[in-house]
Amino acid sequence: MQADVVIAGAGIVGSACAYFLARGGLRVCILDRGSIANGTSGSGEGNILLSDKLPGPEMDLAKLGRQLWEELAGALPDDFEFEPKGGIVVAETDRQLASLEGTIEGLRAAQVAVERLSPADLAREEPFLARDLPGGLYFPQDAQVQPMLACAALVKAAKSFGAVFLPQTELLKVELDGRGAVRAALTSAGRIGTPRLINAAGPWSTELAGLVGLDLPARPRKGHIIVTEPLPLLVRHKVFEAGYADTVNSGEADLQVASVVEATRSGTILLGSSRQLVGFDPAVDTQVLRAIARRAVRFFPVLAQVQALRAYAGFRSFTPDHLPIIGESKQVPGFFLNTGHEGAGIALGPVSARLLSQLILDQAPVMDPFPFRPERFSAIGEN
Ligand SMILES: Cc1cc2nc3c(=O)[nH]c(=O)nc-3n(C[C@H](O)[C@H](O)[C@H](O)COP(=O)(O)OP(=O)(O)OC[C@H]3O[C@@H](n4cnc5c(N)ncnc54)[C@H](O)[C@@H]3O)c2cc1C
């Protein structure tokens, strides 16, 4: 088999790469050792947030990403539950509220829409929130999707442009030519000749980079989610506590828990979030679940009466500077990286894929890819 590009990983990043590159006219082969959304894209939430980002390159990418999700919701034939429901960040103390309000000016300068919420506003917008909260901020651009449906919709659309999807197919080795450039993907289903390989393996991209001798400085950051029984609408927006953005942006290895609560179209409520650097231990830890449940009940006391349906854990790909890695390796021509999106890969996945596809197709990029260049880490290629 021969392809113009092979994509390893059919999570949100690989699925979106397949869509943009097939639409751009390349012969695309996307493979996954499992099925679609077999990894983190099937074990997280679907928040598309501007509210947890700091002004800078990640925010710039997130704004484009939010816009792109809206475009995709209109362009793809399959529904993936895109809901532009807005996000509410809730302070627990006056000090937290003052700190939140201190971010408003910077956010507005970065063209992020944000409004103050008084306790009365909170009660109106979220009637089931605890009544002792001093206020918060409203982010109308925050939105939500169902990530597994989105991956499936993107792969299906890619196939309509001629892409081939190989499920249950593992990338085992990468064949290089005499110059050290990519020549073929060696997979559990055989050899696929290709001059380009995209590593879209999420938290496993470090292993895949190792196949061509690159030392990717990304580590798995574990997170747990509790899913409640289906309920009438108790939570209208994406609601999270003020401390959430601190946990996202910190590099702490120890357990951090901050409440993130949102309802899904099926009526279940997703309760997050936790962050830990504990390697690839897939076990669901009841201590962590208890901590998540306690924080959720602190903000939505009504949840104390609610049954959990299930709980799961997943792994975010965590880079030292908290930015994704997008671009071609300078050491191994034809080896492309699109990974390291930590807890924002759903929000940023499609736009990262569009950016990489533009670099591959030699089109004008949606934004300057420089902040995301792989060679900013010396172990994956000096300038
Ligand atoms: C608890 C939790 C909550 C989250 N919530 C959000 C959120 O609300 N909003 C948000 O934006 N982000 C969120 N994230 C992060 C987001 O889910 C990830 O950033 C995103 O899913 C990463 O997508 P990906 O395509 O890079 O990787 P993945 O979805 O992990 O896909 C990688 C794929 O590569 C495959 N693979 C690995 N090795 C091989 C191989 N050798 N050969 C073939 N295939 C291989 C895997 O099977 C997998 O399917 C959350 C993450 C977690 C853990």
PDBQT file of the ligand as one rigid body, heavy atoms in Angstrom, charges set to zero:
ROOT
HETATM    1  C1  LIG A 401     -10.155  13.523  32.215  1.00  0.00    +0.000 C 
HETATM    2  C2  LIG A 401      -9.885  14.339  30.990  1.00  0.00    +0.000 A 
HETATM    3  C3  LIG A 401     -10.736  15.399  30.661  1.00  0.00    +0.000 A 
HETATM    4  C4  LIG A 401     -10.477  16.162  29.514  1.00  0.00    +0.000 A 
HETATM    5  N1  LIG A 401     -11.351  17.161  29.184  1.00  0.00    +0.000 NA
HETATM    6  C5  LIG A 401     -11.100  17.924  28.107  1.00  0.00    +0.000 A 
HETATM    7  C6  LIG A 401     -11.984  18.967  27.748  1.00  0.00    +0.000 A 
HETATM    8  O1  LIG A 401     -13.013  19.163  28.366  1.00  0.00    +0.000 OA
HETATM    9  N2  LIG A 401     -11.663  19.751  26.685  1.00  0.00    +0.000 N 
HETATM   10  C7  LIG A 401     -10.523  19.547  25.962  1.00  0.00    +0.000 A 
HETATM   11  O2  LIG A 401     -10.264  20.319  25.028  1.00  0.00    +0.000 OA
HETATM   12  N3  LIG A 401      -9.689  18.538  26.252  1.00  0.00    +0.000 NA
HETATM   13  C8  LIG A 401      -9.940  17.726  27.298  1.00  0.00    +0.000 A 
HETATM   14  N4  LIG A 401      -9.096  16.725  27.641  1.00  0.00    +0.000 N 
HETATM   15  C9  LIG A 401      -7.912  16.526  26.818  1.00  0.00    +0.000 C 
HETATM   16  C10 LIG A 401      -8.265  15.895  25.501  1.00  0.00    +0.000 C 
HETATM   17  O3  LIG A 401      -9.124  14.797  25.709  1.00  0.00    +0.000 OA
HETATM   18  C11 LIG A 401      -6.969  15.463  24.792  1.00  0.00    +0.000 C 
HETATM   19  O4  LIG A 401      -6.085  16.570  24.707  1.00  0.00    +0.000 OA
HETATM   20  C12 LIG A 401      -7.271  14.973  23.399  1.00  0.00    +0.000 C 
HETATM   21  O5  LIG A 401      -8.269  13.979  23.412  1.00  0.00    +0.000 OA
HETATM   22  C13 LIG A 401      -6.006  14.406  22.773  1.00  0.00    +0.000 C 
HETATM   23  O6  LIG A 401      -6.355  13.933  21.505  1.00  0.00    +0.000 OA
HETATM   24  P1  LIG A 401      -5.278  13.181  20.622  1.00  0.00    +0.000 P 
HETATM   25  O7  LIG A 401      -5.921  12.894  19.327  1.00  0.00    +0.000 OA
HETATM   26  O8  LIG A 401      -4.004  13.963  20.629  1.00  0.00    +0.000 OA
HETATM   27  O9  LIG A 401      -4.927  11.860  21.427  1.00  0.00    +0.000 OA
HETATM   28  P2  LIG A 401      -5.809  10.542  21.698  1.00  0.00    +0.000 P 
HETATM   29  O10 LIG A 401      -7.242  10.828  21.705  1.00  0.00    +0.000 OA
HETATM   30  O11 LIG A 401      -5.230   9.883  22.892  1.00  0.00    +0.000 OA
HETATM   31  O12 LIG A 401      -5.527   9.668  20.400  1.00  0.00    +0.000 OA
HETATM   32  C14 LIG A 401      -4.317   8.992  20.225  1.00  0.00    +0.000 C 
HETATM   33  C15 LIG A 401      -4.620   7.687  19.530  1.00  0.00    +0.000 C 
HETATM   34  O13 LIG A 401      -3.373   7.070  19.160  1.00  0.00    +0.000 OA
HETATM   35  C16 LIG A 401      -3.564   5.682  19.205  1.00  0.00    +0.000 C 
HETATM   36  N5  LIG A 401      -2.238   5.047  19.252  1.00  0.00    +0.000 N 
HETATM   37  C17 LIG A 401      -1.321   5.123  20.238  1.00  0.00    +0.000 A 
HETATM   38  N6  LIG A 401      -0.227   4.436  19.892  1.00  0.00    +0.000 NA
HETATM   39  C18 LIG A 401      -0.444   3.905  18.663  1.00  0.00    +0.000 A 
HETATM   40  C19 LIG A 401       0.312   3.100  17.759  1.00  0.00    +0.000 A 
HETATM   41  N7  LIG A 401       1.558   2.673  18.051  1.00  0.00    +0.000 N 
HETATM   42  N8  LIG A 401      -0.249   2.742  16.576  1.00  0.00    +0.000 NA
HETATM   43  C20 LIG A 401      -1.506   3.153  16.249  1.00  0.00    +0.000 A 
HETATM   44  N9  LIG A 401      -2.261   3.915  17.060  1.00  0.00    +0.000 NA
HETATM   45  C21 LIG A 401      -1.737   4.300  18.253  1.00  0.00    +0.000 A 
HETATM   46  C22 LIG A 401      -4.419   5.467  20.438  1.00  0.00    +0.000 C 
HETATM   47  O14 LIG A 401      -5.112   4.233  20.367  1.00  0.00    +0.000 OA
HETATM   48  C23 LIG A 401      -5.353   6.678  20.408  1.00  0.00    +0.000 C 
HETATM   49  O15 LIG A 401      -6.606   6.384  19.813  1.00  0.00    +0.000 OA
HETATM   50  C24 LIG A 401      -9.341  15.899  28.724  1.00  0.00    +0.000 A 
HETATM   51  C25 LIG A 401      -8.512  14.829  29.046  1.00  0.00    +0.000 A 
HETATM   52  C26 LIG A 401      -8.784  14.050  30.158  1.00  0.00    +0.000 A 
HETATM   53  C27 LIG A 401      -7.872  12.901  30.479  1.00  0.00    +0.000 C 
ENDROOT
TORSDOF 0
